Amino acid sequence: MTWIAAVARLRARREPGVLVTVATVRGHAPREAGAKLVVGLSETWGSIGGGNVEAVSIDRARELIAAGKAEPELVDFALNDKVTNQHGVQCCGGTVQVLLEPLPVVRAVAVFGVGHVGLELARILARQDLDLHLIDSRPDMFAAQRLDALADSVAQIHVHHTPLLPEEVLEELPRGTHVLIMTHDHAEDAALCDAALRTSHLGSIGLIGSAAKWVRFRKRLSTEGGHDEAAIGRIKTPIGLPEITGKDPATIAVSVAADLLRVFETDGD
């Protein structure tokens, strides 16, 4: 498997990893500059030459994964018999510098409701490196001409047409998914809020709507749903930046996206 395919596999599995590259070589070394190795939690793909250089790089890569570090790191190796190595002697005579680049699990966002605002929001979020789930009970929301706007997406787009129970998608979403609820139907929104509070593996939960809408929802979540105040407090509403007050779909979408990006920067995901 090529290193590019290995990176793609880790992303598809939503597993962290580290891309290890021989950055520079002076003198003799087992592999040339540019050789690559991909390190996952329990597997590796490719090789940077074996021996101590590779073994130490794998150990350090898994330390970075365990620590959740995102910053790349350079490691220097001297390949001679005078160096005390952790994993045996390599006496090629050269020196090698190895670059370790963490490959974190990308964030995931689920947008429930792909109407005017939802589609504009999807167009903005699609420019980010994330897994973007678009969910709607109306089949026409996923017409080809509408989704053409997402054709050049950086994000991985996942479309869910849910004609009966959109809330069932919540259980299928990856751990830590940030949820934005903005469907065309207040009853659907209410059901999604209730189901989201019962789904423990989600990230942030946002609800579009007015203060009056939230008063009704809060009461229903408490009296009918049996949720306590701490649980209900997981739902943020209104969503978006309060200083952006425009009401056209594109402006609302920019506001909501900016607010979500701020969550990304502060939640440590």
Accessible surface in RSA format (square Angstrom, percent):
REM  Atomic radii and reference values for relative SASA: ProtOr
REM  Chains: A
REM  Algorithm: Lee & Richards
REM  Probe-radius: 1.40
REM  Slices: 20
REM RES _ NUM      All-atoms   Total-Side   Main-Chain    Non-polar    All polar
REM                ABS   REL    ABS   REL    ABS   REL    ABS   REL    ABS   REL
RES MET A   1   114.51  59.3  36.04  23.9  78.47 186.8  51.84  44.1  62.67  83.0
RES THR A   2    90.41  64.3  81.18  82.3   9.23  22.0  82.14 110.3   8.27  12.5
RES TRP A   3    93.87  37.7  88.92  43.0   4.95  11.6  71.94  38.4  21.93  35.6
RES ILE A   4   111.89  63.7 110.52  82.3   1.37   3.3 110.93  79.9   0.96   2.6
RES ALA A   5    42.43  39.0  33.28  51.4   9.15  20.8  38.97  54.9   3.46   9.2
RES ALA A   6     0.00   0.0   0.00   0.0   0.00   0.0   0.00   0.0   0.00   0.0
RES VAL A   7    39.33  25.9  38.70  35.0   0.63   1.5  38.70  33.6   0.63   1.7
RES ALA A   8    57.63  53.0  47.89  73.9   9.74  22.2  53.88  75.9   3.75   9.9
RES ARG A   9    90.09  37.8  82.96  42.3   7.13  17.0  18.92  25.9  71.17  43.1
RES LEU A  10     3.22   1.8   3.22   2.3   0.00   0.0   3.22   2.3   0.00   0.0
RES ARG A  11    60.83  25.5  49.72  25.3  11.11  26.5  45.17  61.7  15.66   9.5
RES ALA A  12    86.49  79.5  49.96  77.1  36.53  83.1  61.52  86.6  24.97  66.2
RES ARG A  13   102.85  43.2  75.70  38.6  27.15  64.6  36.74  50.2  66.11  40.1
RES ARG A  14    57.73  24.2  41.09  20.9  16.63  39.6  31.11  42.5  26.61  16.1
RES GLU A  15    54.53  31.3  51.11  38.7   3.42   8.2  14.00  27.1  40.53  33.1
RES PRO A  16    36.09  26.3  36.09  32.9   0.00   0.0  36.09  29.8   0.00   0.0
RES GLY A  17     1.37   1.7   0.00   N/A   1.37   1.7   0.00   0.0   1.37   3.1
RES VAL A  18     0.25   0.2   0.25   0.2   0.00   0.0   0.25   0.2   0.00   0.0
RES LEU A  19    17.30   9.6  17.30  12.4   0.00   0.0  17.30  12.2   0.00   0.0
RES VAL A  20     0.00   0.0   0.00   0.0   0.00   0.0   0.00   0.0   0.00   0.0
RES THR A  21    13.93   9.9  13.93  14.1   0.00   0.0  13.71  18.4   0.22   0.3
RES VAL A  22     2.60   1.7   1.73   1.6   0.88   2.1   1.73   1.5   0.88   2.4
RES ALA A  23    38.91  35.8  15.60  24.1  23.31  53.0  21.14  29.8  17.77  47.1
RES THR A  24    68.18  48.5  64.98  65.9   3.21   7.6  56.96  76.5  11.23  17.0
RES VAL A  25    45.08  29.7  17.36  15.7  27.72  66.8  17.59  15.3  27.49  74.6
RES ARG A  26   188.15  79.0 182.69  93.1   5.47  13.0  58.16  79.5 129.99  78.8
RES GLY A  27    64.65  79.7   0.00   N/A  64.65  79.7  35.46  97.3  29.18  65.4
RES HIS A  28   140.49  76.8 136.95  95.2   3.53   9.0  86.30  88.9  54.18  63.0
RES ALA A  29    27.31  25.1   0.16   0.2  27.15  61.8   0.79   1.1  26.52  70.2
RES PRO A  30    54.17  39.5  18.23  16.6  35.94 130.7  29.98  24.8  24.19 150.3
RES ARG A  31    82.70  34.7  76.43  39.0   6.27  14.9  26.30  35.9  56.40  34.2
RES GLU A  32   106.43  61.1  98.24  74.3   8.19  19.5  64.33 124.4  42.10  34.4
RES ALA A  33    54.57  50.2  34.75  53.6  19.82  45.1  34.97  49.2  19.61  51.9
RES GLY A  34    41.00  50.6   0.00   N/A  41.00  50.6  29.04  79.7  11.97  26.8
RES ALA A  35     4.61   4.2   0.00   0.0   4.61  10.5   4.58   6.5   0.02   0.1
RES LYS A  36    53.54  26.1  42.47  26.1  11.07  26.4  22.26  20.0  31.29  33.3
RES LEU A  37     0.05   0.0   0.05   0.0   0.00   0.0   0.05   0.0   0.00   0.0
RES VAL A  38     0.00   0.0   0.00   0.0   0.00   0.0   0.00   0.0   0.00   0.0
RES VAL A  39     0.00   0.0   0.00   0.0   0.00   0.0   0.00   0.0   0.00   0.0
RES GLY A  40     0.98   1.2   0.00   N/A   0.98   1.2   0.98   2.7   0.00   0.0
RES LEU A  41   100.58  56.0  82.40  58.9  18.18  45.7  82.68  58.1  17.89  48.2
RES SER A  42    98.58  83.3  66.82  89.2  31.76  73.2  45.64  97.2  52.95  74.2
RES GLU A  43    68.89  39.5  62.79  47.5   6.10  14.5  31.73  61.4  37.15  30.3
RES THR A  44    55.14  39.2  32.37  32.8  22.77  54.3   5.90   7.9  49.24  74.4
RES TRP A  45    26.74  10.7  21.71  10.5   5.02  11.8  19.72  10.5   7.02  11.4
RES GLY A  46    49.62  61.2   0.00   N/A  49.62  61.2  27.35  75.1  22.27  49.9
RES SER A  47    42.14  35.6  39.23  52.4   2.91   6.7  29.75  63.3  12.39  17.4
RES ILE A  48     3.48   2.0   0.00   0.0   3.48   8.4   0.00   0.0   3.48   9.4
RES GLY A  49    25.92  32.0   0.00   N/A  25.92  32.0   7.81  21.4  18.11  40.6
RES GLY A  50    23.67  29.2   0.00   N/A  23.67  29.2  23.39  64.2   0.29   0.6
RES GLY A  51    45.86  56.5   0.00   N/A  45.86  56.5  27.72  76.1  18.14  40.6
RES ASN A  52     7.60   5.2   7.14   6.9   0.46   1.1   0.30   0.7   7.30   7.1
RES VAL A  53     3.29   2.2   3.29   3.0   0.00   0.0   3.29   2.9   0.00   0.0
RES GLU A  54    28.13  16.1  28.13  21.3   0.00   0.0   3.23   6.2  24.89  20.3
RES ALA A  55    27.26  25.1  21.87  33.7   5.39  12.3  26.52  37.3   0.74   2.0
RES VAL A  56    31.50  20.7  31.23  28.3   0.27   0.7  31.23  27.1   0.27   0.7
RES SER A  57     1.05   0.9   0.09   0.1   0.97   2.2   0.97   2.1   0.09   0.1
RES ILE A  58    29.70  16.9  29.70  22.1   0.00   0.0  29.70  21.4   0.00   0.0
RES ASP A  59    54.87  38.4  49.53  49.3   5.34  12.6  20.67  48.6  34.20  34.1
RES ARG A  60    62.51  26.2  61.22  31.2   1.29   3.1  22.61  30.9  39.91  24.2
RES ALA A  61     0.00   0.0   0.00   0.0   0.00   0.0   0.00   0.0   0.00   0.0
RES ARG A  62    79.81  33.5  74.70  38.1   5.11  12.2  38.83  53.1  40.99  24.8
RES GLU A  63    94.99  54.5  87.07  65.9   7.92  18.8  39.06  75.6  55.92  45.7
RES LEU A  64     1.81   1.0   1.27   0.9   0.54   1.4   1.48   1.0   0.32   0.9
RES ILE A  65    23.16  13.2   6.42   4.8  16.74  40.4  12.15   8.7  11.01  29.9
RES ALA A  66    92.64  85.2  50.56  78.0  42.08  95.7  61.79  87.0  30.85  81.7
RES ALA A  67    64.72  59.5  26.99  41.7  37.73  85.8  38.28  53.9  26.44  70.0
RES GLY A  68    63.36  78.1   0.00   N/A  63.36  78.1  34.31  94.2  29.05  65.1
RES LYS A  69    98.58  48.1  88.44  54.3  10.15  24.2  52.30  47.1  46.28  49.3
RES ALA A  70    65.20  60.0  48.55  74.9  16.66  37.9  48.91  68.9  16.29  43.2
RES GLU A  71   117.40  67.4 112.69  85.3   4.71  11.2  61.86 119.6  55.54  45.3
RES PRO A  72    86.11  62.8  67.24  61.3  18.87  68.6  67.63  55.8  18.48 114.8
RES GLU A  73    48.63  27.9  42.89  32.5   5.73  13.7  27.78  53.7  20.85  17.0
RES LEU A  74    99.56  55.4  72.83  52.1  26.72  67.2  72.93  51.2  26.63  71.7
RES VAL A  75    33.18  21.8  29.56  26.8   3.62   8.7  33.18  28.8   0.00   0.0
RES ASP A  76   106.92  74.9  82.68  82.3  24.24  57.3  34.70  81.7  72.22  72.0
RES PHE A  77    21.13  10.6  13.73   8.5   7.40  19.3  20.05  12.2   1.08   3.1
RES ALA A  78    39.00  35.9  30.02  46.3   8.98  20.4  30.08  42.4   8.92  23.6
RES LEU A  79     3.27   1.8   3.15   2.3   0.11   0.3   3.27   2.3   0.00   0.0
RES ASN A  80    50.32  34.7  49.59  47.9   0.73   1.8  21.53  51.8  28.78  27.8
RES ASP A  81    97.66  68.4  73.80  73.5  23.86  56.4  21.11  49.7  76.55  76.3
RES LYS A  82   185.13  90.3 149.22  91.6  35.91  85.5 114.42 103.0  70.71  75.3
RES VAL A  83    51.73  34.0  44.52  40.3   7.21  17.4  48.48  42.1   3.25   8.8
RES THR A  84   138.28  98.3 106.92 108.4  31.36  74.7  78.53 105.5  59.74  90.3
RES ASN A  85    32.04  22.1   9.07   8.8  22.97  55.3   3.17   7.6  28.87  27.9
RES GLN A  86   133.27  74.5  94.44  69.0  38.83  92.5  43.21  92.0  90.07  68.3
RES HIS A  87    75.03  41.0  52.94  36.8  22.09  56.5  43.55  44.9  31.47  36.6
RES GLY A  88    43.63  53.8   0.00   N/A  43.63  53.8  37.26 102.3   6.36  14.2
RES VAL A  89    93.66  61.6  63.31  57.3  30.36  73.1  63.31  55.0  30.36  82.3
RES GLN A  90    21.12  11.8  17.30  12.6   3.82   9.1  14.85  31.6   6.27   4.8
RES CYS A  91    88.96  67.3  63.85  71.2  25.10  59.0   8.64  21.9  80.32  86.6
RES CYS A  92    52.47  39.7  29.24  32.6  23.22  54.6  13.53  34.3  38.93  42.0
RES GLY A  93    57.21  70.6   0.00   N/A  57.21  70.6  24.63  67.6  32.58  73.0
RES GLY A  94     3.62   4.5   0.00   N/A   3.62   4.5   2.23   6.1   1.40   3.1
RES THR A  95    64.48  45.9  63.50  64.4   0.99   2.3  55.80  75.0   8.68  13.1
RES VAL A  96     7.34   4.8   4.02   3.6   3.32   8.0   5.95   5.2   1.39   3.8
RES GLN A  97    49.70  27.8  49.12  35.9   0.58   1.4   4.89  10.4  44.81  34.0
RES VAL A  98     0.00   0.0   0.00   0.0   0.00   0.0   0.00   0.0   0.00   0.0
RES LEU A  99    48.27  26.9  48.27  34.5   0.00   0.0  48.27  33.9   0.00   0.0
RES LEU A 100     0.00   0.0   0.00   0.0   0.00   0.0   0.00   0.0   0.00   0.0
RES GLU A 101    60.74  34.9  60.68  45.9   0.05   0.1  10.11  19.5  50.63  41.3
RES PRO A 102    18.81  13.7   7.06   6.4  11.75  42.7   7.06   5.8  11.75  73.0
RES LEU A 103    40.74  22.7  37.44  26.8   3.29   8.3  39.43  27.7   1.31   3.5
RES PRO A 104    88.24  64.3  71.88  65.5  16.36  59.5  77.44  63.9  10.80  67.1
RES VAL A 105    57.82  38.0  34.66  31.4  23.17  55.8  38.42  33.4  19.40  52.6
RES VAL A 106    22.76  15.0  15.49  14.0   7.28  17.5  21.15  18.4   1.61   4.4
RES ARG A 107    80.07  33.6  71.23  36.3   8.84  21.0  17.78  24.3  62.29  37.8
RES ALA A 108     1.76   1.6   0.00   0.0   1.76   4.0   0.00   0.0   1.76   4.7
RES VAL A 109     0.00   0.0   0.00   0.0   0.00   0.0   0.00   0.0   0.00   0.0
RES ALA A 110     0.00   0.0   0.00   0.0   0.00   0.0   0.00   0.0   0.00   0.0
RES VAL A 111     0.00   0.0   0.00   0.0   0.00   0.0   0.00   0.0   0.00   0.0
RES PHE A 112     0.96   0.5   0.96   0.6   0.00   0.0   0.96   0.6   0.00   0.0
RES GLY A 113     0.77   0.9   0.00   N/A   0.77   0.9   0.53   1.4   0.24   0.5
RES VAL A 114     0.00   0.0   0.00   0.0   0.00   0.0   0.00   0.0   0.00   0.0
RES GLY A 115    17.43  21.5   0.00   N/A  17.43  21.5  16.09  44.2   1.34   3.0
RES HIS A 116   144.70  79.1 135.81  94.4   8.89  22.8  92.00  94.8  52.70  61.3
RES VAL A 117    27.17  17.9  25.27  22.9   1.91   4.6  25.27  22.0   1.91   5.2
RES GLY A 118     1.90   2.3   0.00   N/A   1.90   2.3   0.00   0.0   1.90   4.3
RES LEU A 119    26.20  14.6  26.20  18.7   0.00   0.0  26.20  18.4   0.00   0.0
RES GLU A 120    49.14  28.2  49.07  37.1   0.07   0.2   3.27   6.3  45.87  37.5
RES LEU A 121     0.00   0.0   0.00   0.0   0.00   0.0   0.00   0.0   0.00   0.0
RES ALA A 122     0.00   0.0   0.00   0.0   0.00   0.0   0.00   0.0   0.00   0.0
RES ARG A 123   113.80  47.8 106.90  54.5   6.90  16.4  13.45  18.4 100.35  60.8
RES ILE A 124    54.62  31.1  50.54  37.7   4.08   9.8  53.92  38.8   0.69   1.9
RES LEU A 125     0.59   0.3   0.59   0.4   0.00   0.0   0.59   0.4   0.00   0.0
RES ALA A 126     2.59   2.4   2.59   4.0   0.00   0.0   2.59   3.6   0.00   0.0
RES ARG A 127   123.72  51.9 107.06  54.6  16.66  39.7  53.14  72.6  70.59  42.8
RES GLN A 128    66.97  37.4  65.01  47.5   1.96   4.7   5.65  12.0  61.32  46.5
RES ASP A 129    86.31  60.5  66.92  66.6  19.39  45.8  29.91  70.4  56.40  56.2
RES LEU A 130     2.17   1.2   2.17   1.6   0.00   0.0   2.17   1.5   0.00   0.0
RES ASP A 131     9.56   6.7   9.56   9.5   0.00   0.0   0.02   0.1   9.54   9.5
RES LEU A 132     0.00   0.0   0.00   0.0   0.00   0.0   0.00   0.0   0.00   0.0
RES HIS A 133    15.26   8.3  15.26  10.6   0.00   0.0  14.12  14.6   1.14   1.3
RES LEU A 134     0.00   0.0   0.00   0.0   0.00   0.0   0.00   0.0   0.00   0.0
RES ILE A 135     0.99   0.6   0.29   0.2   0.70   1.7   0.29   0.2   0.70   1.9
RES ASP A 136     3.25   2.3   1.79   1.8   1.46   3.5   2.39   5.6   0.86   0.9
RES SER A 137    19.84  16.8  11.63  15.5   8.21  18.9   6.90  14.7  12.94  18.1
RES ARG A 138    57.27  24.0  56.40  28.8   0.86   2.1  31.92  43.6  25.35  15.4
RES PRO A 139    90.95  66.3  80.81  73.7  10.14  36.9  82.83  68.4   8.12  50.5
RES ASP A 140    85.57  59.9  76.78  76.4   8.79  20.8  45.46 107.0  40.11  40.0
RES MET A 141    24.55  12.7  24.55  16.3   0.00   0.0  24.38  20.7   0.17   0.2
RES PHE A 142    27.73  13.9  13.03   8.1  14.69  38.2  13.29   8.1  14.43  41.3
RES ALA A 143    29.78  27.4  19.22  29.7  10.56  24.0  29.78  41.9   0.00   0.0
RES ALA A 144    75.56  69.5  62.82  96.9  12.74  29.0  68.89  97.0   6.67  17.7
RES GLN A 145   135.85  76.0 117.62  86.0  18.23  43.4  53.45 113.8  82.40  62.5
RES ARG A 146    48.54  20.4  42.70  21.8   5.84  13.9  28.64  39.1  19.90  12.1
RES LEU A 147    43.13  24.0  37.22  26.6   5.91  14.9  37.62  26.4   5.51  14.8
RES ASP A 148    96.48  67.6  83.86  83.5  12.62  29.8  26.13  61.5  70.35  70.2
RES ALA A 149    43.22  39.7  14.20  21.9  29.01  66.0  27.62  38.9  15.60  41.3
RES LEU A 150    12.25   6.8   5.42   3.9   6.83  17.2   6.55   4.6   5.70  15.4
RES ALA A 151    91.59  84.2  48.35  74.6  43.23  98.4  60.15  84.7  31.44  83.3
RES ASP A 152   105.95  74.2  87.68  87.3  18.27  43.2  48.98 115.3  56.98  56.8
RES SER A 153    30.72  26.0   4.63   6.2  26.10  60.1   4.78  10.2  25.94  36.3
RES VAL A 154    72.07  47.4  56.27  50.9  15.81  38.1  62.03  53.9  10.04  27.2
RES ALA A 155     6.71   6.2   0.00   0.0   6.71  15.3   0.00   0.0   6.71  17.8
RES GLN A 156    89.65  50.1  88.13  64.4   1.52   3.6  10.47  22.3  79.18  60.1
RES ILE A 157    53.58  30.5  24.07  17.9  29.51  71.1  24.07  17.3  29.51  80.1
RES HIS A 158    70.48  38.5  65.94  45.8   4.55  11.6  47.44  48.9  23.05  26.8
RES VAL A 159    68.56  45.1  37.73  34.2  30.83  74.3  37.73  32.8  30.83  83.6
RES HIS A 160    38.03  20.8  32.79  22.8   5.24  13.4  26.78  27.6  11.25  13.1
RES HIS A 161    82.15  44.9  56.92  39.6  25.24  64.6  36.71  37.8  45.45  52.9
RES THR A 162    18.33  13.0  14.92  15.1   3.42   8.1  18.33  24.6   0.00   0.0
RES PRO A 163    86.40  63.0  64.81  59.1  21.59  78.5  65.10  53.7  21.31 132.4
RES LEU A 164   154.33  85.9 132.82  95.0  21.51  54.1 134.94  94.8  19.40  52.2
RES LEU A 165    89.71  50.0  84.00  60.1   5.71  14.4  84.00  59.0   5.71  15.4
RES PRO A 166     5.31   3.9   5.31   4.8   0.00   0.0   5.31   4.4   0.00   0.0
RES GLU A 167    40.08  23.0  35.92  27.2   4.16   9.9  15.73  30.4  24.35  19.9
RES GLU A 168   104.93  60.2  96.09  72.7   8.84  21.1  38.33  74.1  66.60  54.4
RES VAL A 169     6.08   4.0   6.05   5.5   0.03   0.1   6.05   5.3   0.03   0.1
RES LEU A 170     1.10   0.6   1.10   0.8   0.00   0.0   1.10   0.8   0.00   0.0
RES GLU A 171   121.57  69.8 102.27  77.4  19.30  46.0  49.58  95.9  71.99  58.8
RES GLU A 172   124.27  71.3  91.49  69.2  32.78  78.1  45.14  87.3  79.13  64.6
RES LEU A 173     6.98   3.9   0.71   0.5   6.27  15.8   0.91   0.6   6.07  16.3
RES PRO A 174    25.84  18.8  14.41  13.1  11.43  41.6  25.84  21.3   0.00   0.0
RES ARG A 175   187.24  78.6 166.47  84.9  20.77  49.4  72.36  98.9 114.87  69.6
RES GLY A 176    24.91  30.7   0.00   N/A  24.91  30.7  21.08  57.8   3.84   8.6
RES THR A 177     0.00   0.0   0.00   0.0   0.00   0.0   0.00   0.0   0.00   0.0
RES HIS A 178     3.28   1.8   3.28   2.3   0.00   0.0   2.86   2.9   0.42   0.5
RES VAL A 179     0.56   0.4   0.14   0.1   0.42   1.0   0.14   0.1   0.42   1.1
RES LEU A 180     8.98   5.0   8.98   6.4   0.00   0.0   8.98   6.3   0.00   0.0
RES ILE A 181     0.34   0.2   0.34   0.3   0.00   0.0   0.34   0.2   0.00   0.0
RES MET A 182    15.30   7.9   2.22   1.5  13.08  31.1   2.28   1.9  13.02  17.2
RES THR A 183    16.08  11.4   2.29   2.3  13.79  32.9   2.71   3.6  13.36  20.2
RES HIS A 184    99.83  54.6  58.29  40.5  41.53 106.3  52.25  53.8  47.58  55.4
RES ASP A 185    57.44  40.2  53.33  53.1   4.11   9.7   9.38  22.1  48.05  47.9
RES HIS A 186    92.63  50.6  88.32  61.4   4.31  11.0  58.14  59.9  34.49  40.1
RES ALA A 187    60.49  55.6  52.07  80.4   8.43  19.2  55.39  78.0   5.10  13.5
RES GLU A 188    26.64  15.3  20.77  15.7   5.87  14.0  11.85  22.9  14.79  12.1
RES ASP A 189     0.35   0.2   0.35   0.3   0.00   0.0   0.00   0.0   0.35   0.3
RES ALA A 190     5.98   5.5   3.19   4.9   2.79   6.3   4.06   5.7   1.92   5.1
RES ALA A 191    33.85  31.1  26.30  40.6   7.55  17.2  31.76  44.7   2.09   5.5
RES LEU A 192     0.36   0.2   0.36   0.3   0.00   0.0   0.36   0.3   0.00   0.0
RES CYS A 193     0.12   0.1   0.12   0.1   0.00   0.0   0.12   0.3   0.00   0.0
RES ASP A 194    39.65  27.8  39.65  39.5   0.00   0.0  12.66  29.8  26.99  26.9
RES ALA A 195    20.20  18.6  16.76  25.9   3.44   7.8  19.54  27.5   0.66   1.7
RES ALA A 196     0.04   0.0   0.04   0.1   0.00   0.0   0.04   0.1   0.00   0.0
RES LEU A 197    16.67   9.3   0.00   0.0  16.67  41.9   0.00   0.0  16.67  44.8
RES ARG A 198   141.45  59.4 108.61  55.4  32.83  78.2  56.94  77.8  84.51  51.2
RES THR A 199     5.84   4.2   4.54   4.6   1.30   3.1   1.90   2.5   3.94   6.0
RES SER A 200   108.13  91.4  78.55 104.8  29.58  68.1  49.69 105.8  58.44  81.9
RES HIS A 201    26.82  14.7  23.10  16.1   3.72   9.5  12.95  13.3  13.87  16.1
RES LEU A 202    15.73   8.8   0.00   0.0  15.73  39.5   0.00   0.0  15.73  42.3
RES GLY A 203    21.35  26.3   0.00   N/A  21.35  26.3  15.88  43.6   5.47  12.3
RES SER A 204    42.68  36.1  30.76  41.1  11.92  27.5  35.18  74.9   7.50  10.5
RES ILE A 205     1.89   1.1   0.32   0.2   1.57   3.8   0.72   0.5   1.16   3.2
RES GLY A 206     4.17   5.1   0.00   N/A   4.17   5.1   3.24   8.9   0.92   2.1
RES LEU A 207     0.70   0.4   0.70   0.5   0.00   0.0   0.70   0.5   0.00   0.0
RES ILE A 208    40.59  23.1  40.53  30.2   0.06   0.1  40.59  29.2   0.00   0.0
RES GLY A 209    27.85  34.3   0.00   N/A  27.85  34.3  19.12  52.5   8.73  19.6
RES SER A 210    68.21  57.6  52.47  70.0  15.73  36.2  52.42 111.6  15.79  22.1
RES ALA A 211    80.91  74.4  67.41 104.0  13.50  30.7  72.61 102.3   8.29  22.0
RES ALA A 212    60.85  55.9  51.00  78.7   9.85  22.4  57.35  80.8   3.50   9.3
RES LYS A 213     6.84   3.3   6.72   4.1   0.11   0.3   2.95   2.7   3.88   4.1
RES TRP A 214    30.66  12.3  30.59  14.8   0.07   0.2  23.75  12.7   6.90  11.2
RES VAL A 215   101.45  66.8  97.72  88.5   3.73   9.0  99.59  86.5   1.86   5.1
RES ARG A 216   133.04  55.9 124.02  63.2   9.02  21.5  72.41  99.0  60.63  36.7
RES PHE A 217    12.28   6.1  11.51   7.1   0.77   2.0  12.28   7.4   0.00   0.0
RES ARG A 218    84.90  35.6  84.90  43.3   0.00   0.0  38.51  52.6  46.38  28.1
RES LYS A 219   142.25  69.4 136.30  83.6   5.95  14.2  84.42  76.0  57.83  61.6
RES ARG A 220   108.58  45.6 105.68  53.9   2.91   6.9  29.19  39.9  79.39  48.1
RES LEU A 221     6.11   3.4   5.67   4.1   0.45   1.1   6.11   4.3   0.00   0.0
RES SER A 222    46.12  39.0  36.32  48.5   9.80  22.6   6.74  14.3  39.38  55.2
RES THR A 223    96.34  68.5  60.61  61.5  35.72  85.1  61.11  82.1  35.23  53.3
RES GLU A 224   134.56  77.3  97.23  73.6  37.33  88.9  43.24  83.6  91.33  74.6
RES GLY A 225    16.43  20.3   0.00   N/A  16.43  20.3   8.27  22.7   8.16  18.3
RES GLY A 226    64.60  79.7   0.00   N/A  64.60  79.7  32.03  87.9  32.57  72.9
RES HIS A 227    20.05  11.0  12.43   8.6   7.62  19.5   5.90   6.1  14.14  16.5
RES ASP A 228    94.10  65.9  82.48  82.1  11.62  27.5  44.95 105.8  49.15  49.0
RES GLU A 229   107.54  61.7  99.38  75.2   8.16  19.4  68.59 132.7  38.95  31.8
RES ALA A 230    84.26  77.5  59.16  91.3  25.09  57.1  71.52 100.7  12.74  33.8
RES ALA A 231    26.55  24.4  21.72  33.5   4.83  11.0  26.05  36.7   0.50   1.3
RES ILE A 232     0.05   0.0   0.00   0.0   0.05   0.1   0.00   0.0   0.05   0.1
RES GLY A 233    54.20  66.8   0.00   N/A  54.20  66.8  27.19  74.6  27.01  60.5
RES ARG A 234    87.75  36.8  67.85  34.6  19.91  47.4  53.12  72.6  34.63  21.0
RES ILE A 235     9.64   5.5   0.00   0.0   9.64  23.2   0.04   0.0   9.60  26.1
RES LYS A 236    92.38  45.1  86.22  52.9   6.16  14.7  76.61  69.0  15.77  16.8
RES THR A 237    25.80  18.4   2.82   2.9  22.99  54.8   1.47   2.0  24.34  36.8
RES PRO A 238    93.86  68.4  89.44  81.5   4.42  16.1  89.44  73.8   4.42  27.5
RES ILE A 239    23.30  13.3   5.63   4.2  17.67  42.6   5.73   4.1  17.57  47.7
RES GLY A 240     7.74   9.5   0.00   N/A   7.74   9.5   2.34   6.4   5.41  12.1
RES LEU A 241    26.92  15.0  24.07  17.2   2.85   7.2  24.26  17.0   2.66   7.1
RES PRO A 242   110.44  80.5  83.98  76.6  26.46  96.2  97.26  80.3  13.18  81.9
RES GLU A 243   125.49  72.0  91.45  69.2  34.05  81.1  64.39 124.5  61.10  49.9
RES ILE A 244    62.39  35.5  46.31  34.5  16.08  38.8  49.69  35.8  12.70  34.5
RES THR A 245   110.77  78.8  89.58  90.8  21.19  50.5  62.89  84.5  47.88  72.4
RES GLY A 246    34.64  42.7   0.00   N/A  34.64  42.7  24.48  67.2  10.16  22.8
RES LYS A 247   182.76  89.2 162.31  99.6  20.44  48.7 104.85  94.4  77.91  83.0
RES ASP A 248    73.79  51.7  65.22  64.9   8.58  20.3  41.26  97.1  32.53  32.4
RES PRO A 249    50.80  37.0  50.80  46.3   0.00   0.0  50.80  41.9   0.00   0.0
RES ALA A 250    46.16  42.4  44.13  68.1   2.02   4.6  44.69  62.9   1.47   3.9
RES THR A 251    40.24  28.6  36.36  36.9   3.88   9.2  19.70  26.5  20.53  31.0
RES ILE A 252    42.31  24.1  40.50  30.2   1.81   4.4  42.31  30.5   0.00   0.0
RES ALA A 253     0.00   0.0   0.00   0.0   0.00   0.0   0.00   0.0   0.00   0.0
RES VAL A 254    78.18  51.4  76.81  69.5   1.37   3.3  77.35  67.2   0.83   2.2
RES SER A 255     6.76   5.7   6.76   9.0   0.00   0.0   4.17   8.9   2.59   3.6
RES VAL A 256     2.69   1.8   2.24   2.0   0.45   1.1   2.24   1.9   0.45   1.2
RES ALA A 257     2.53   2.3   2.53   3.9   0.00   0.0   2.53   3.6   0.00   0.0
RES ALA A 258    35.20  32.4  26.13  40.3   9.07  20.6  29.64  41.7   5.55  14.7
RES ASP A 259     7.01   4.9   6.97   6.9   0.04   0.1   2.64   6.2   4.37   4.4
RES LEU A 260     7.37   4.1   4.55   3.3   2.82   7.1   6.90   4.8   0.46   1.2
RES LEU A 261    59.09  32.9  58.43  41.8   0.66   1.7  58.57  41.1   0.52   1.4
RES ARG A 262   113.06  47.5 109.88  56.0   3.18   7.6  55.38  75.7  57.67  35.0
RES VAL A 263    37.65  24.8  36.80  33.3   0.84   2.0  37.65  32.7   0.00   0.0
RES PHE A 264    13.46   6.7  11.65   7.2   1.80   4.7  11.65   7.1   1.80   5.2
RES GLU A 265   151.87  87.2 115.49  87.4  36.38  86.6  42.27  81.8 109.60  89.5
RES THR A 266   109.16  77.6  73.22  74.2  35.94  85.7  64.02  86.0  45.14  68.2
RES ASP A 267    56.67  39.7  24.16  24.1  32.51  76.9  33.21  78.2  23.46  23.4
RES GLY A 268    74.44  91.8   0.00   N/A  74.44  91.8  41.65 114.3  32.79  73.4
RES ASP A 269    93.37  65.4  47.22  47.0  46.16 109.1  44.07 103.7  49.30  49.2
END  Absolute sums over single chains surface
CHAIN  1 A    13496.9      10269.2       3227.8       7795.8       5701.2
END  Absolute sums over all chains
TOTAL         13496.9      10269.2       3227.8       7795.8       5701.2
